[in-house]
């Protein structure tokens, strides 16, 4: 009975045990699995994200470097401005004598700003007489004079110690005009001729021309020192003299007023230093760079005059104080294309003509040589350097 009782409870016990076991197993299946170790490393990626701001912070550092580079530019600017800024201009005094197209190169250099281009501030003066201009040069009132070679040679022989550094016109560009009643040079015997002061180009032209046609100056004809061509023409028109030595464009004015051309001296091609640039030798020795730059400006002025006819005619008009187109064209055509050399060397033949004229009145001229009055070394340097070729 005992066995039977125990045996009857066994199935019940087994069922309960199975229920409990199933419940335990079911509960384990429903419980969340423990987190694996790898997911816990996800927060470690955060430092990697923090590395990006570090890279971004590096960029501002690079941007900050740019202002440093910009700051170097202002430092470079003064150097650039110094290189481009024009040098301080050297003030000098220069003069020309007589209003004539022979001065075209000099005038153009002034009006085109070429002196400033080469570092010079030139006060250009109009001195009617070549002798007066040379006196101012000797006295140190001028540094340069563009005038006839006659007064320069005369002053040098007398101790002025001047040098011809350029020869802008080396032949005579003149005419001898007379009143209508005078038909030939011989008709001037006993009459008066207006020329320049003693020793000037005009004076030389008058004496040379009279002698060439068999008339003795001073003895048979009175030579009147009457200033420049405009003054000589005025004396001729007023009847104060019977003839006058004048050059273009004054020749056209004489023709318009019924005066007669006795001799076209230009056609004779007579060597003579009609227009030269002179300096004191002492100044030349101690200021070579200034003299070189002055020559550069004049030589370039000649080139501009030859290439730009219209501009040059306007310049001649400004200095001649006329707007008469015909007169200005004659002044240009008689000088610039025909008589104005691209490289204006003084010539020995032209200077010798002055020496020959002086021999009769200046004993010291007897032993003089053209070379002692010419110093064209700087002009030669300009030509040899290729400077002149760059202008054409």
C-alpha positions in Angstrom: 0.0 0.0 0.0 2.9 2.1 0.9 4.4 1.6 -2.6 1.2 2.2 -4.2 0.8 5.6 -2.4 4.2 6.8 -3.4 3.8 5.6 -6.9 0.6 7.6 -7.2 2.3 10.9 -6.3 5.3 10.4 -8.7 3.5 11.5 -11.8 2.4 14.6 -10.2 5.8 15.4 -9.0 7.3 14.9 -12.4 4.7 17.3 -13.9 5.5 20.0 -11.4 9.2 19.5 -12.0 8.8 19.8 -15.7 6.7 23.0 -15.3 9.3 24.6 -13.1 12.1 23.5 -15.5 10.2 24.9 -18.6 9.6 28.2 -16.7 13.2 28.5 -15.9 14.2 27.8 -19.5 11.6 30.2 -20.8 12.7 32.9 -18.4 16.3 32.6 -19.5 15.3 32.8 -23.2 13.4 36.1 -22.5 16.2 37.7 -20.4 18.4 40.1 -22.5 21.8 38.8 -23.3 24.7 40.5 -21.7 26.3 43.3 -23.8 29.2 42.0 -25.8 32.5 43.8 -25.2 32.8 45.4 -28.6 29.8 47.7 -28.3 31.3 49.3 -25.2 34.2 50.5 -27.5 31.9 52.8 -29.5 32.4 55.8 -27.2 36.1 55.4 -27.9 35.4 56.7 -31.4 34.5 60.1 -29.9 38.2 61.1 -29.6 38.5 60.4 -33.3 35.7 62.9 -33.9 37.5 65.3 -31.7 40.5 65.1 -34.0 38.5 66.9 -36.7 38.3 70.1 -34.7 42.0 69.8 -34.3 42.4 69.7 -38.1 40.0 72.6 -38.4 41.9 74.5 -35.9 45.0 74.0 -38.1 43.3 75.8 -40.9 42.9 79.1 -39.0 46.6 78.8 -38.3 47.2 78.6 -42.1 44.9 81.6 -42.6 46.7 83.5 -40.0 49.9 83.0 -42.0 48.3 84.9 -45.0 48.3 88.3 -43.2 52.0 87.8 -42.6 52.5 87.4 -46.4 50.3 90.5 -47.0 52.3 92.5 -44.5 55.5 91.9 -46.6 53.9 93.8 -49.6 53.9 97.2 -48.0 57.5 96.7 -47.2 58.3 96.1 -50.9 56.3 99.1 -52.1 58.8 101.8 -51.0 61.5 100.0 -52.9 59.3 99.8 -56.0 58.4 103.5 -55.7 62.0 104.5 -55.3 62.9 102.6 -58.5 60.0 104.3 -60.5 60.2 107.7 -58.9 62.0 110.3 -61.0 65.3 111.3 -59.7 65.6 114.8 -58.3 65.9 117.2 -61.2 69.2 119.2 -61.5 68.5 122.9 -62.2 70.5 124.4 -65.0 70.4 127.6 -67.1 70.7 127.4 -70.9 70.2 129.9 -73.6 69.7 130.2 -77.4 70.5 133.2 -79.5 68.2 134.4 -82.3 64.7 133.0 -83.2 65.3 130.5 -86.0 64.3 127.0 -86.9 67.9 126.0 -86.3 67.0 125.7 -82.6 64.2 123.2 -83.3 66.0 120.3 -81.5 66.5 122.3 -78.4 63.0 123.7 -78.4 61.4 120.3 -78.9 63.5 118.9 -76.1 62.1 121.6 -73.8 58.5 121.3 -74.9 58.4 117.5 -75.0 59.7 117.2 -71.5 62.9 115.5 -72.6 65.1 117.4 -70.2 63.0 116.2 -67.3 63.2 112.7 -68.7 66.9 112.8 -68.3 66.9 114.4 -64.9 67.3 118.1 -65.8 65.2 121.2 -64.9 66.3 123.6 -67.7 65.5 127.3 -67.6 65.8 128.1 -71.3 66.5 131.8 -72.0 66.2 133.7 -75.2 69.3 135.9 -75.7 69.2 137.7 -79.0 73.0 138.2 -79.4 75.4 135.3 -79.6 78.1 137.4 -78.1 75.9 138.3 -75.1 75.1 134.6 -74.6 78.7 133.6 -74.6 79.6 136.4 -72.1 76.9 134.9 -69.8 78.4 131.5 -70.3 81.9 132.6 -69.4 80.6 134.5 -66.4 78.9 131.3 -65.1 75.4 132.6 -65.5 74.7 129.8 -68.0 75.8 126.2 -68.1 74.9 125.7 -71.8 74.6 128.1 -74.7 73.3 127.2 -78.2 74.6 129.9 -80.4 77.0 130.6 -83.3 80.5 129.1 -83.1 82.2 132.5 -83.9 81.7 134.1 -80.4 82.7 130.8 -78.7 86.0 130.5 -80.6 86.7 134.2 -80.1 86.1 134.0 -76.3 88.2 130.8 -76.1 91.1 132.5 -77.8 90.8 135.3 -75.3 91.0 132.9 -72.4 87.3 131.9 -71.9 88.2 128.2 -72.0 85.0 127.1 -73.7 84.3 123.9 -75.7 81.9 123.1 -78.5 80.2 119.8 -77.5 77.7 119.7 -80.4 77.2 121.3 -83.8 73.5 121.4 -84.6 74.0 123.5 -87.8 77.4 123.4 -89.5 76.6 125.3 -92.7 75.2 128.8 -93.3 71.4 128.9 -93.7 71.0 132.5 -94.6 70.1 134.9 -97.4 71.1 138.5 -98.2 68.0 140.6 -98.8 67.9 144.2 -100.1 65.5 146.9 -100.8 63.8 146.8 -104.2 66.0 149.5 -105.7 69.2 147.4 -105.1 69.7 145.0 -107.9 73.2 143.4 -107.2 75.7 143.1 -104.4 77.8 145.7 -106.1 75.0 148.2 -105.7 75.6 148.1 -102.0 78.8 150.1 -102.2 78.4 153.2 -100.0 75.3 151.7 -98.4 74.6 150.0 -95.0 74.0 146.3 -94.3 72.3 145.0 -91.1 74.1 142.0 -89.6 74.8 140.7 -86.1 77.3 142.1 -83.7 81.0 141.9 -84.4 82.1 138.3 -84.3 78.6 136.7 -84.6 77.3 134.5 -87.3 75.4 137.3 -89.0 78.5 139.5 -89.0 80.5 136.7 -90.6 77.9 136.0 -93.3 77.7 139.7 -94.3 81.5 140.0 -94.6 81.9 136.7 -96.3 79.2 137.4 -98.9 80.4 140.9 -99.7 84.0 139.7 -100.2 82.8 136.8 -102.4 81.2 139.4 -104.7 84.1 141.8 -104.7 82.9 144.3 -102.2 85.1 145.2 -99.2 83.2 145.4 -95.9 83.9 148.4 -93.7 85.8 150.2 -96.5 83.0 150.1 -99.1 80.0 149.0 -97.0 79.0 149.8 -93.5 78.2 146.7 -91.4 75.5 147.5 -88.8 75.2 145.4 -85.7 71.4 145.2 -85.6 70.4 142.3 -83.3 68.7 139.1 -84.6 66.9 138.5 -87.9 63.6 140.2 -86.9 65.5 143.3 -85.9 67.5 143.3 -89.1 64.3 142.9 -91.1 62.7 145.8 -89.3 65.7 148.0 -90.1 65.5 147.0 -93.7 61.8 147.7 -94.0 62.2 151.1 -92.4 64.9 152.1 -94.8 67.5 152.4 -92.0 69.7 150.0 -94.0 69.7 148.9 -97.7 70.3 145.2 -97.1 70.2 142.7 -94.3 71.5 139.2 -93.5 68.4 137.1 -92.5 67.4 133.5 -92.3 64.2 131.5 -92.6 61.4 132.2 -91.8 62.3 135.9 -91.7 63.2 135.6 -95.4 59.5 134.9 -96.2 58.4 138.0 -94.4 61.0 140.0 -96.4 59.7 138.6 -99.6 56.1 139.4 -98.7 57.1 143.0 -98.1 58.6 143.3 -101.5 62.3 143.0 -100.6 64.7 141.4 -103.1 66.9 138.3 -102.4 70.4 139.2 -103.7 72.1 136.0 -102.6 70.7 132.7 -101.3 73.7 131.8 -99.1 72.3 128.4 -98.1 72.8 127.3 -101.7 76.5 128.0 -101.4 76.8 125.3 -98.8 79.5 127.3 -96.8 80.9 125.4 -93.8 80.4 127.4 -90.7 79.4 126.6 -87.1 76.1 128.5 -87.3 74.5 126.7 -84.4 76.6 125.0 -81.7 76.2 123.9 -78.1 79.0 125.3 -75.9 80.0 124.8 -72.3 82.9 125.8 -70.0 85.6 123.2 -70.0 85.7 123.3 -66.2 82.0 122.6 -66.0 82.3 119.8 -68.5 85.1 118.1 -66.5 83.2 118.2 -63.2 79.6 117.5 -64.5 80.0 114.9 -67.2 76.7 113.2 -66.3 74.7 116.4 -66.5 76.3 117.3 -69.9 75.7 113.8 -71.2 72.0 114.0 -70.2 71.7 117.4 -71.8 73.0 116.0 -75.0 70.6 113.0 -74.8 67.7 115.4 -74.5 68.8 117.5 -77.5 69.6 114.5 -79.7 66.2 113.0 -78.9 64.7 116.4 -79.6 66.2 116.4 -83.0 64.8 112.9 -83.7 61.4 114.0 -82.6 61.7 117.1 -84.8 62.6 115.0 -87.8 59.8 112.5 -87.3 57.0 114.8 -86.0 56.7 117.7 -88.4 53.3 119.0 -87.1 54.4 119.0 -83.5 57.7 120.7 -84.3 56.0 123.4 -86.4 53.7 124.2 -83.4 56.8 124.5 -81.2 58.5 126.8 -83.7 55.4 128.9 -83.7 55.4 129.2 -79.9 59.0 130.5 -79.8 58.5 132.6 -82.9 55.2 134.0 -81.6 53.4 133.5 -84.8 50.7 131.3 -86.2 51.4 132.0 -89.8 51.5 128.5 -91.3 53.5 129.5 -94.4 56.2 131.1 -92.3 56.4 128.2 -89.9 56.6 125.6 -92.6 59.5 127.6 -94.2 61.3 127.7 -90.9 60.9 124.0 -90.5 61.7 122.9 -94.1 64.8 125.1 -94.3 66.4 123.7 -91.2 65.2 120.4 -89.9 65.3 118.0 -92.9 68.2 119.7 -94.7 70.6 121.1 -92.1 70.0 119.5 -88.8 72.1 116.3 -88.4 70.9 113.3 -86.4 74.2 113.1 -84.6 75.2 116.8 -84.2 79.0 116.7 -84.3 80.9 120.0 -84.6 83.0 119.9 -87.7 86.6 121.0 -88.2 85.8 122.6 -91.5 83.2 124.8 -89.9 85.4 125.9 -87.0 88.3 126.5 -89.4 86.1 129.1 -91.2 85.8 131.1 -88.0 89.6 130.9 -87.3 90.3 132.1 -90.9 87.9 135.1 -90.3 89.5 136.0 -87.0 93.2 135.9 -88.2 93.0 139.5 -89.6 91.8 141.0 -86.3 93.0 138.5 -83.6 96.7 137.7 -83.9 96.4 134.7 -81.5 94.0 133.0 -84.0 96.9 132.5 -86.4 98.2 129.4 -84.6 94.8 128.1 -83.5 93.5 124.7 -84.6 89.9 123.5 -84.8 90.6 120.6 -82.5 91.4 122.8 -79.5 87.8 124.2 -79.5 86.0 120.9 -80.0 85.2 118.3 -77.4 82.7 115.8 -78.7 83.7 112.8 -76.6 80.4 112.5 -74.9 78.4 112.7 -78.1 80.6 110.0 -79.5 79.9 107.8 -76.5 76.2 108.3 -77.1 76.5 107.2 -80.8 78.7 104.3 -80.0 76.3 103.1 -77.3 73.5 102.8 -79.9 71.5 105.5 -78.2 70.9 107.4 -81.4 69.8 104.3 -83.3 67.0 103.7 -80.8 65.5 107.0 -81.6 64.8 106.2 -85.3 
